Amino acid sequence: MECNERNSDHGATRESQPSSLGFVHLRPLGEPAGDLMCLRSDRVYTVGRGRRYCDLVLLQRCISNRHCQIFLDGSDRKLRLIDGFLFPRRSHICEISRGFQAGRQCSNARVSLNGVFVNGRRVQQGAVAELVFFSEVKIVRVNRSLSTLEHSPLAPRSFILQSQLKSILASSDPISYLRNFLDLQQEKHVTLPLALEIGSPASPDSEGCCKTDGLRINVAQKVVSSNPNVLSDEHRKSSVNAVEIMEVDNCELHPDDDGVVSYSDGSTFFLNRLKPTGPGTSVHCDGVTLPELFHPVKTLLRVFIATFTCDVSWFLSCCRLPNHLPITIACHDSVRCWSACHDSRTSAPYINYPNLLLIYPPFPDVIAFGKDRKKKGVACHHPKLIVLQRDESLRVIVTSANLVPKQWDYVTNTVWWQDFPRRSTLDYSAFFGSIEDLKSDFAAQLAGFVASLIVDVPSQAHWVNELAKYNFGQAACHLVASLPGVHTQSSYYLAADYCLSAKQIMQCKTSSGHFFGSVQATVVGLSHRFHASPDPNGGRLRVLASLLGKCRENTSGMVEVLLKRATNIPADTNAVSVVVTADLDKFSVGDSVQLGFLPRDVAKWLSPLSDIGFFSFSAFIYAKEALAAAFGGSSTRVQLLVSVSKANTFSDYYCCHVMQGPTFSEIPRLICPEHYVSLCSLVASVQRCLGLWRLREVLSRHKWPESLEVDFVYGSSSIGTSVNLQFFSAFSAAAGKKSCQYPDSNESDPAWGCWTSADELNRPSIKILFPTIERVKNGRRGIWDSRHLLSLSERTWQRLTTTGVFHDAIPYPCERLGYPMHVKVAQRRFQSGNGMFSFGWIYIGSHNFSPAAWGNTLLSSSESKAPKLHICNYELGIVLIVPPPDLSDTDGRNRFNLDDFVLPFVMPAPEYQDGDRPATAQAMREACVEVTSSKLFLSEDATEELNEDILDEEVTFEESDFSIQESEEEKIYAEMLWGQVDSAGISL
């Protein structure tokens, strides 16, 4: 069962003075009892299967979208129920109370299909049933094939009592058994009936918990604890009655498995379940635990995890993972991630877990300070991804929690997950899908991100092939990834322009959709061919200039070059030559010039894939950039754009050398483990929109009406030190915000009227949610819980203090008050003109609000003049979208509502008042000094290892900083190839 908590404005409000508040507690009963769920008085709670409508969600097909409604009247403390749906959420309490008290027949109520039964009798249409002591309620259909016990009002209770009596009689100490019964129930996490406890008005006790009294109502509805989405896919699809859910085959909980079967269709997100912070304290926070997400463990085939920090020993014991299970964990290491040695970026720390491997994804040279990898850069591997592979399904989990106990047990984090079914046949084309094809976009983003983490770990390349076994077509969200590097705009949409030769143009016209994407590469060895010694008279330069002058440029100013397999060079059988020729269709050696070669790390995967016929490749360069490098004898690498498509059977001199025979559609039959590494490298190399550009790509598919915007917030545990007006405006523009001059323009160009720095200066766009220092100091364990969770420099606060963008981050629901938050949540919310529903989007994941995570836009000084995006970190998140309504959907009936999402902080968030100060690093240091001596604090802080997010001490880069020369390794490789070509007289 799910319990969807909502903000107070979602509930009904009284016209007159409200009565004293009471509450109702729902608890699963049986073996064992689940956690309490609190329902407040004077609110209508809708029970049913539809998340967008209901407060209590039951995920069985026999239950209607809005099955029944429950109302606790605070004035007379009576609990009433109606079958179906009558009272909307915003109804006035007085009207609801009068209607229930009068017991009037609500003839216009929409009743459920299978009915609601109280004490064995079905509640008639529009009738109001009053629930009293020991009332039996079934929210199920009557199935004649079921046992007659189901129709007896005493049978469910008798069955439970009989079971408990047997357990008591079998116990050696019946008194202790009864005394510890509730505690034992809570530990086992087994499905139970429900109990409702009605409480009188009360105030929280010293631990923040409300005490209840007397009235209990048993409800014989079996659910799987109170955790969100707890039914398996088999349960959800079955038509069995909810009361017999535990008898379903293959869905029974096993004694060795600690947890429940968690289910989510991916349409919403959840929070982790928190534990009490110390002896004598108690807390109930709905949410999901890590073991529940892994359950059932025995069906797991392999596990892939990406995290920042990890406590591996805790993780293995917490989830009870067997030592034979293949587990791959990609995590951050301040030394290993920057190592140039591939072997140092993996480790197998446990002899007893021979299939557990830690990998440390690398950072590119462009992220290092001064282009020197030894100096390292400011960057971190910061995603929180879990992939659980089973034979019949693949679970993808995106969270904000690192793999450490503190963040899962004592810090609020977001959790999203969805299960994807196995395909009947492997699908590799989904790895190259685009935003235009939503059925393959999720697969392409997931495969590209995973491949980027394991690209230089050959033993893990099989993960890409495993992902091809599952169908991601029903993904309920969009993945948003960031990868470190300096990225140029993806050229996917210019695919047709890249086909310049007659044969390619014809092929594109007859083979729509064969273009898969582009790969950024360079030409190495160009300076060797054209410097003074081998070309003293400049003859080759003149030929090169003449040929480039004859070549046609595409719309991006690029010319096509020939990629020629050079299998006759002994130094590298995978070598690929880059050749300029005037006519690709009529190639001749005398009318061509070889520029250089593909880099070794590109050729080693491109050649095998081309040779076997799985893919075909063509390439493009900027002519002026190539001429400038050749004339200057420079060692600057020339940009090369490789276009990827399905394999074609053109002549040996056309593009890559393509063997006759196998085609792309035959990959599932022909692919071997030896191809996994090449396929993984290709998937990792294909250009995709990342960071801010990916956010823009996802959100630009909808037109967001500026005039209807209600809120635009970003709650983050870290604020980048280089955050400024430019970054605020860049993020807002990516989120679809338009300029004040063109707020609701119908211009089709997504870039038209985008939000600018000038707009940001005049009217700040985003509210930043960050806790005040007083809120942190008043936490359950004071300042200590947040020291290594929150990151905001005093300098950044001082720079932004006058903008009014800071708002207090107050945990929600109230049970989470006092616990620190590690969430990264953004929401842009719009309200319909009639105020009946809301729409917009929500981001959750690992991205903090910083240019290091989302990227910093750079204006390019190269020939392409295209902007570049500088990203420092590995990050991953998801975007859930409630699109703007269609013109025909004016009342929002039967549509999803953005207000159905429950954010982990109070909304609307209160703005900082005079005297408020955020929990900056300096403020927390000062607070620590207040409670301990500075000497003690400094010594502890100096020796304690940072176990959470890295403080973003970002450095601003210019585009010119990324004009990188050929590395020594590339020079040696090119010289070796040129030497064998020249000495042996090898022809093109």
KATAWO-V960447 format. One record per helix or strand of 3 or more residues. SS is the DSSP state (H for helix, E for strand). FROM is the first residue (numbers start at 0). TO is the last residue. If there is no record, write none. Layout:
ss: [SS & SS]
from: [FROM & FROM]
to: [TO & TO]
This chain:
ss: [H & E & E & E & E & E & H & E & H & H & H & H & E & E & H & H & E & H & H & E & H & E & H & H & E & H & H & H & E & E & H & E & H & H & H & H & E & E & H & H & H & E & H & H & E & E & H & E & H & E & H & E & H & H & H & H & E & H & H & H & E & H & H & H & H & E & E & H & E & E & E & H & H & H & H & H]
from: [7 & 22 & 36 & 43 & 67 & 77 & 92 & 127 & 147 & 154 & 173 & 180 & 191 & 214 & 232 & 241 & 269 & 289 & 296 & 299 & 311 & 325 & 335 & 341 & 355 & 364 & 368 & 372 & 384 & 392 & 404 & 413 & 428 & 437 & 457 & 461 & 477 & 484 & 491 & 495 & 501 & 514 & 525 & 538 & 558 & 575 & 588 & 591 & 599 & 614 & 622 & 637 & 663 & 672 & 690 & 705 & 708 & 724 & 739 & 756 & 766 & 772 & 781 & 793 & 813 & 824 & 837 & 850 & 855 & 867 & 873 & 897 & 920 & 933 & 958 & 967]
to: [9 & 29 & 39 & 47 & 72 & 82 & 101 & 130 & 150 & 169 & 178 & 187 & 198 & 222 & 236 & 246 & 271 & 293 & 298 & 305 & 317 & 329 & 337 & 344 & 358 & 366 & 370 & 374 & 389 & 398 & 408 & 421 & 431 & 453 & 459 & 466 & 481 & 487 & 493 & 497 & 509 & 523 & 529 & 549 & 564 & 580 & 590 & 597 & 610 & 620 & 631 & 645 & 669 & 684 & 698 & 707 & 714 & 733 & 741 & 761 & 768 & 776 & 784 & 802 & 815 & 830 & 844 & 853 & 857 & 870 & 881 & 899 & 930 & 942 & 961 & 983]
